[in-house]
């Protein structure tokens, strides 16, 4: 059976590098992003690659994409939650609160939504791995991009909560990750 991976933010930067790594390891990869970033040809040349446009803060869309992946391949083995936005670089006292709210929605709630929907599928199938990617910037004081800085430590907290999901049920079973 083909191993599968869902990579959020998989069309640029670390997300695109993650997509390529999984493809090189033989995974069927679905990249979820708000746009294709013009980077679909390269992953398609590497293997079984699908791009799905969507917003990780849209729980219904995330659920649809996971259902499509499971329908096609039979299971969801790995989620790499890489999607995130930086927001505006402005001093905190001048920061646009709507921009901060958008960063919190994407970086925090988007991660929670993807983890919840993927986790439900993984519990149902009895295995799976979820990896949430954060940044060391969340541990450093910075007066700019306060929304971004506020969301980064949460990836670690969400990882811990995901591991303990459903009364201690561990999702880390049965999947060999690439080195």
Secondary structure, 3 states (H helix, E strand, C coil): CCCEEEEECCCCHHHHHHHHHHHHCCCEEEEEECCCCCCHHHHHHHCCEEEEECCCCCHHHHHHHHHHHHHHHCCCCEEEECCCCCCCCCEHHHCCHHHHHHHHHHHHHHHHHHHHHHHHHHHHHCCEEEEECCCHHHHCCCCECHHHHHHHHHHHHHHHHHHCHHHHCCCEECCCCCC
